Amino acid sequence: MGHVRSRPIGTITRGTTGHNRLRRSDRWIAAVHGPLLRSAARPLVVDLGYGASHITTCELFGRLRRVCPTVQIVGIEIDPERVAAAKPYEREGVSFVRGGFELPVDRPPMVVRAFNVLRQYGEAEAWAHWDRLRAGIHPAGVIVEGTCSEIGHRAVWVTLGAEGPRTLTFAARFSGFGQPSELAERLPKTLIHRNVPGERVHAFLADWDRAWAACAPFGAYGHRQRWIRAAESLARDWPVATASPTGGTARWRLGELTLPWRAVAP
Ligand SMILES: C[S@@+](CC[C@H](N)C(=O)[O-])C[C@H]1O[C@@H](n2cnc3c(N)ncnc32)[C@H](O)[C@@H]1O
């Protein structure tokens, strides 16, 4: 449009990433948002802040191509050296560009995945960047913004639409925790400081721990059964998603649990 290209919005942060680290969110996006991608003529996905390696962008691409053969993905990084390092891995459907929260792409994305990016910003900045990202997506699009442990055994993410945050999802490897509240360390920036008495997210995690403890006998059938039973029990008091695509046994058995954002909003 003729205007001068301005500086990308955001700051360069640590580039830590790793093979298969984001598989839980990849799997979620493919299952829950596959229909959204298939509904678009030229579905665009952005992997924002892919880090020191192109690998998680390519993994997301591979998993999404299986559910939507026409999907294209753009990895956006604010660090020019990381863009240069990823460029050789471009191929049909996958490209890498330098940029930030302004999302320098040719059309509004259907999905923006931003993992382990906002946690390195301040809380007030995180809220403001949510607003900016929401303004940049397709009107029907979503943002999946989350945090995970180093090798992805524990992850928590928020799904936002153009209108605002919709859901909060917890995901864990069954052998990767003692009790569910340990996932609090992976809460998004907008919630992590709210895990204190008097805040809803704190009450939720306390109730989840109680349900987990009460379901200990089901542990004899494995942690998966215990997780499913604890989710059923929690759903009596909390608006936990109990039906497809975000909830119910099909998701719980993967070690996921989703609830509406309003249930935990600060
Ligand atoms: C910790 S890495 C995460 C890599 C990958 N997403 C993962 O979870 O494994 C965070 C990356 O986000 C980049 N980053 C931070 N702010 C950004 C922004 N506003 N736009 C694009 N990239 C950004 C940093 O430069 C860094 O490479």
The ligand as an ORCA input file, in Angstrom:
! r2SCAN-3c Opt
* xyz 0 1
  C      10.972    -19.373     23.595
  S      10.886    -19.158     21.866
  C       9.517    -20.204     21.481
  C       9.741    -21.030     20.268
  C       8.592    -21.943     19.904
  N       7.356    -21.216     19.661
  C       8.375    -22.976     20.977
  O       7.457    -22.828     21.791
  O       9.115    -23.974     21.048
  C      10.168    -17.507     21.722
  C      10.482    -16.835     20.398
  O       9.530    -15.779     20.166
  C      10.182    -14.730     19.513
  N       9.377    -13.517     19.687
  C       9.201    -12.800     20.804
  N       8.346    -11.790     20.584
  C       7.971    -11.880     19.294
  C       7.089    -11.128     18.460
  N       6.449    -10.069     18.936
  N       6.929    -11.516     17.193
  C       7.583    -12.584     16.693
  N       8.425    -13.332     17.412
  C       8.615    -12.988     18.706
  C      11.533    -14.681     20.176
  O      12.470    -13.990     19.389
  C      11.842    -16.176     20.363
  O      12.576    -16.674     19.264
*
